[in-house]
């Protein structure tokens, strides 16, 4: 007599939920040069941005800010080429026989520089403010900089001068600081105002983990570099490593 026991029912394993795309509400309101914004699968790059294919933010590369300014998302009117594969952006390839391009379905993300209004003095730096500056020149004792942005989002319509002294670059081994190994002209640096200075220049400090170089161009290739650790950056094109006092990358 055959067994009439019921066959156990095995439950089908649940499929892991897909991660949600980056919503516009999750994007930063403002960006600094070199800051990753979103995946290139989800958004198309607009003015003030570029695609870093080595930064795999969700696959397909990351869209990175190239200027200081506000992050703006708008409708994309760009047409994709009928013969160009857009697989790196998560889009289907247009059939070879197609004659017309198709509209890019991704919204466009841009970084817009703040407009300077005539007669406006902009935000005035104060002690303890975090500022973004551009390095103008360096010598063994200090780096002379121009203050570009004050605080999280306030723009400085007028460029204020600043000085980062060798003793204010880092918290440890201050007597061993070599300014030429910390900054280069053209670097964008996040710093903190520590003094109103000598009346001409503000005194600034990068002596914290989140302060230092946030954007730098490789001398070897001219490409934007990324930080390897707190004291060096790497060129994604040539692989060359250059010394900098780096800020901890923002998430």
N, C-alpha and C positions, 0 to 999 in steps of 0.2 A: 504494500500500500504506500503510495507516494505521500510525501509530507505535504501538508496543505498550509504550512507556515507562510505568512505574508512576507513578501520581499521588502526589505527595509528601503525606505525612500531617502536617498542622499540629497541633501540640499546643495544647490549650485552655489559655488563660491561667489560672493559678491564682487563686482568689479570696482576697483578703487575709483573714487570720485576724481574727476579731472580737476586740476587746479584752475581756478578762475583767472581770466585775463585781468590785466591791470586796469582797473576802472579809473576814469578820469579823476575821481575823488581821491584815489590813492597816489596820484602824481604829486610831486613837490610843487608848491606855488612858485618858487623861485629856484634858480639853478646857478651853479658856478662852473667855470670851464673844467672839463674833465669828469663831471658828475654823471654817472649812468642814470638814465631816466626811465627806460622801459625796454621791453623786448622789441626787436625789429619785426617780429611776427605780428605784433598787435598794432603797431603804429608805423606810419611812414615818416621819414625824416624831413623836416622843413628847415627854413632859415635858422641859423644859430645852432644847428645840430649836425652830427655826422654818425655813421654806423661804424662801430668797432666790432669787427667780425671775430676778434679773439675773446671778447667778453661775452660768454655764452649765458646771457640773462634770459632763461627760458628757452634757449635754442635759437639759432639763426642770428646771433649777434645782438648787441645792445645799441640803442640810440643814446648818444652821449652829447652833453651840452658843450658847445665850443666857445660860448660867450657868456658874460654875466647878464642876467635879466630874468624876466617873468616867463613862466612856462605857459604856453597857449596851445590849446587843442582846437583844430578847425576841420571843416569838411575838406576832403581831399579830391581835387579835380584832375589829378595826374592820370594819364593813360599809360597802361602797361604795354610794352612792345609785344606784338603778336608772336615774335620769334624768340623772345627772351624768357628763359625760365625764371620763375620767381620762387623756386622751391625753398631758397634760404629764408624767404619771408613767410613761408607757410601757405603760399598761394598755388593754385593749380597752374600747370603749364598750358598755355594756349596752343591749340592744335596747329600743326605746321601749315595747313592750308588756309588758315584764317587770314583775312585781309585787313581787318581793323583791330586796333588795340582795344583792350577792355579797361573799364574804370577800375582803379585801385580801390578796393573796398575798405582799406584801413584809413582811419582818421589820421590827419597830419599833426605832428607835434613840432612846435617851434619854440625857440627861446628869443624873446624880444628885449632888446636893450632898453633901459629906461630913458625916456625922452627928457632932455634938459630944457626947462622953460626959461625964457629970457628973464634975467633979473632974479631968478630963484637961487637961494644960497644952498638949497638941499639940506641934508642931514649934517649936523655938526658933530664930529667925534667927541666923546667924553671918556673920562677914565673908566676902565672896565668894559668898554664897548669892544665887541669883536668886529674886526674890519677885514676886508679883502683889499690887498694892495698889489701893485705891480712894481717889481724891482727895477730901478733905473740904473744904478751903478753900485759897485762894491769896492771896498778897500779893506786892508787887514783889520781895521778897527770896527767897521760898521757897514750896513747896507742902507743906501738911500732909496726910499720908495715913494710912490704916489698912492694915496688912499682913494680907492674907487667906490667901495660900498661900505656903509655903516650899518651894523646890526644885521638882523635876519633878512630884511627886505627893503630897508630904506636906501635909496641911492644918493650918492653925493654928486650934486650937479657940478660943483667945483672940485678940482683935485687938490686935496690937502697934502702937504709933505709929511713924511714920517721917517724915522730912523730906527733901525734895529741894530743895537750895539752888540758886540761880540759876547758880552757878559749876559745878554738877555736872550740868547739863541736857545739854550737848553738849561735844564735844571742841574745837571751834573757835569763834572770836569770842565767847568767854564773856562779854565785857563788853557785848555787844549783845543778850543774852538778855532777852526780855520774857516774864515768867511767864504773863501772861494770854493770850499767843499760843501757849503750849506745852501748857497743861493747863486743864481746866475741872472744877469739882466734879462728881463722879459718874463721871468717866473711870476706866477700868481700865488700869493701867500696869504694864508689866514693867520691873523695876529690879534693880539689884545692890546688895547691902549693902557699903558701903565703910568703915563705922565703927560701933562700938557706940554712938556718939553721946554725949549728955549725961546718960545714965542714965534718961531718960524716952522719948526718941525715937531710933530708929536713923537714921543718915545714909545716904541712898541716892543712887545715880547712874543716869542714863539716857544717859550719854555713850558710846554704842556703837550700831552700826547695828541690832542686834537688840533694843535696849531703847527703851522709849517707850510711847506710847498704843497699846493693842491693841483697845480697845472704847470707843466714844463715841457718844452720842446727839445727833442733830441738834437744835439749838435751834429750827430752822424748822419741822420736822415731827414730831419725836419718834422718828424712825426711826433704826436703827443705821447708822452711816456706814462707808465703806470708804476706805482710804488711797489717795491719788493719787500722792503722793511722800513724802519724809521729813518734810515740814513742812506738809502739808495733807490734809484728808479731805473727801469729797464725800457729800452726802445723796442717796440713790438716788431719793427722792420729789420733792424740790424742785430738785435740781441745785445747791443752795447749797454753796459751798466754805467750810470753816472751818479756821482754822489750828490745828495741833497739832504736837507733837514725836512723830512716829509711829515705831513699831517696824517693822522689816522684816517683812512678813507671813510666817507659817510656811507651808510647802508642805503 
